[in-house]
Amino acid sequence: MTHDILLALVAFAFVSSITPGPNNLMLMASGANFGFRRTIPHMLGIGLGFTFMVLLVGAGLVQVFDRFPVSYTVLRGVSVLYLLYLAWKIAHAAPVNGQAAKGVPMTFLQAAAFQWVNPKAWAMALTATTAYSPEQTLQAILIVAVVFGAVNLPSVSTWTVLGQQMARVLTNPRRLLIFNWAMAGLLVLSLYPVLWPN
């Protein structure tokens, strides 16, 4: 991999990791409701789970979709249903009495597993492996995965910090409830590319 391609990969990893999507919206909601420390397993699950996903996609998992197109349709359906479920959970993350401490943030394993039903994660993994390791060598795939692992965690952490800082404004249960419903609504809107692809 040339120096120019590596820089382009780093830029792609940063832009795709820092922009809004299901992972980042859920992290912002978690940061607001549970704080940074309790959201660390969620962040690590995204960072390591997505890195592992890139490795498997680069190793040829995408060929399953080519051989069995119905598997992509099934994955899309499961993704939509699971994201709707998560949106419902976010909307109800903190009771109206504001006792968010009783809630439970997403665990490491849940966040890692979520990458497999996250439409944005699939788009990122497919684009990264086809554009930046077209020869599909183990070395190229490892470089793509390592770059995403290095760039993704600091990027997604930003959203948790943003949510944590917003918690200062969300001291009143009504504002927190409005925030949670807004995050849930944005998560549902993030399904637009899945439901109406170009």
C-alpha positions in Angstrom: 0.0 0.0 0.0 1.5 3.3 -1.1 1.8 6.4 1.2 -0.9 8.2 -0.8 -3.3 5.4 -0.5 -2.6 5.0 3.2 -3.4 8.7 3.8 -6.6 8.4 1.8 -7.6 5.4 3.9 -6.9 7.3 7.1 -9.0 10.2 5.8 -11.9 7.8 4.8 -11.7 6.0 8.2 -11.9 9.3 10.1 -14.7 10.9 8.1 -16.8 7.7 8.1 -16.2 7.1 11.8 -16.8 10.7 13.0 -20.0 11.4 11.0 -23.4 10.7 12.5 -24.7 7.2 12.2 -26.3 4.6 14.5 -23.2 4.0 16.6 -22.5 7.6 17.2 -26.1 8.5 18.0 -26.3 5.7 20.5 -23.0 6.7 22.1 -24.2 10.3 22.4 -27.4 9.1 24.1 -25.4 6.8 26.3 -23.0 9.5 27.3 -25.9 11.8 28.2 -27.7 9.1 30.2 -24.9 7.1 31.8 -21.7 9.2 31.5 -18.4 8.5 29.9 -17.1 5.8 32.3 -20.2 3.6 32.0 -20.1 3.9 28.2 -16.5 2.7 27.8 -17.5 -0.9 27.2 -19.9 0.3 24.5 -17.1 2.3 22.8 -14.7 -0.6 23.0 -17.3 -2.9 21.6 -17.7 -0.6 18.6 -14.0 -0.1 18.0 -12.9 -3.7 18.3 -16.1 -5.2 16.9 -15.9 -3.1 13.7 -12.2 -3.9 13.3 -13.0 -7.6 13.5 -15.8 -7.1 11.0 -13.4 -5.4 8.5 -11.1 -8.4 8.8 -13.8 -10.9 8.0 -15.3 -8.9 5.2 -11.9 -8.4 3.7 -11.2 -12.1 4.1 -14.2 -12.9 1.7 -17.4 -12.8 3.8 -18.8 -10.5 1.1 -18.8 -13.4 -1.3 -21.7 -14.9 0.7 -23.9 -12.0 -0.5 -22.8 -12.6 -4.1 -23.6 -16.3 -3.9 -26.8 -16.0 -1.8 -28.4 -12.6 -2.6 -31.3 -13.4 -0.2 -28.9 -13.3 2.7 -28.5 -9.6 2.1 -32.2 -9.1 2.2 -32.5 -11.0 5.4 -29.6 -9.0 6.9 -31.3 -5.8 5.9 -34.6 -6.8 7.5 -32.9 -7.9 10.7 -31.0 -4.6 10.7 -34.1 -2.5 10.4 -36.0 -4.4 13.2 -33.0 -4.2 15.5 -32.4 -0.5 15.0 -36.1 0.2 15.6 -35.8 -1.8 18.9 -32.7 0.2 19.9 -34.5 3.5 19.0 -37.3 2.4 21.4 -34.8 1.6 24.1 -33.1 5.0 23.7 -36.5 6.8 23.8 -37.1 5.1 27.1 -33.5 5.1 28.5 -34.3 7.4 31.4 -37.6 7.3 33.3 -39.5 10.5 33.6 -38.4 10.7 37.2 -34.8 11.1 35.8 -33.3 8.1 37.6 -31.0 7.1 34.7 -28.6 5.4 37.0 -31.0 2.4 37.1 -30.7 2.0 33.4 -28.1 -0.3 31.7 -25.8 0.9 29.0 -24.9 -1.3 26.1 -22.3 -3.9 26.9 -19.0 -4.6 25.0 -20.4 -7.8 23.4 -23.8 -6.1 22.5 -21.9 -3.2 20.8 -19.5 -5.6 19.0 -22.4 -7.8 17.8 -24.4 -4.7 16.8 -21.8 -3.9 14.0 -23.2 -6.9 12.1 -26.7 -5.4 11.8 -25.5 -1.8 11.5 -26.1 -0.6 7.9 -23.5 2.1 8.1 -20.8 -0.3 9.4 -21.5 -2.6 6.5 -21.2 0.2 4.0 -17.9 1.4 5.6 -16.4 -2.2 5.8 -17.4 -3.0 2.2 -16.1 0.3 0.8 -12.9 0.2 2.8 -12.0 -3.4 1.8 -12.9 -3.0 -1.9 -11.3 0.5 -2.3 -8.2 0.2 -0.2 -7.4 -3.5 -0.4 -8.6 -4.4 -3.9 -6.0 -7.1 -4.3 -7.4 -8.7 -1.1 -4.0 -9.7 0.3 -3.8 -10.5 4.0 -1.4 -7.6 4.5 -3.7 -5.1 2.8 -6.7 -6.3 4.8 -4.7 -6.1 8.1 -3.6 -2.5 7.3 -7.3 -1.5 6.6 -8.5 -3.1 9.8 -5.6 -1.6 11.9 -6.2 1.9 10.5 -9.9 1.7 11.3 -9.2 0.3 14.8 -6.8 3.2 15.4 -9.1 5.9 14.0 -12.5 4.6 15.1 -12.1 4.6 18.9 -11.1 8.2 19.3 -13.7 9.3 16.8 -16.6 7.5 18.5 -15.4 8.6 21.9 -16.0 12.2 20.8 -19.7 11.5 20.6 -19.8 10.0 24.1 -18.0 13.2 25.4 -20.5 15.3 23.5 -23.4 13.4 25.1 -21.8 13.6 28.6 -21.4 17.4 28.2 -25.0 17.7 27.1 -26.0 16.0 30.3 -25.3 19.3 32.1 -28.1 20.9 30.1 -30.4 17.8 30.5 -30.7 18.1 34.3 -34.4 18.3 34.1 -36.3 15.0 33.4 -38.5 16.7 30.7 -35.4 17.9 28.7 -33.8 14.5 29.1 -36.9 12.8 27.8 -37.0 15.2 24.8 -33.3 14.5 24.1 -33.8 10.7 24.2 -36.8 10.9 21.9 -34.9 13.1 19.5 -31.9 10.7 19.5 -34.4 7.8 18.9 -35.9 9.7 16.0 -32.5 10.4 14.4 -31.7 6.7 14.8 -34.8 5.8 12.9 -34.0 8.5 10.2 -30.6 6.8 9.8 -32.5 3.9 8.3 -33.4 6.0 5.2 -30.5 4.7 3.0 -31.4 1.1 4.0 -35.1 1.4 3.3 -34.8 3.5 0.1 -31.4 2.7 -1.5 -30.5 4.6 -4.7 
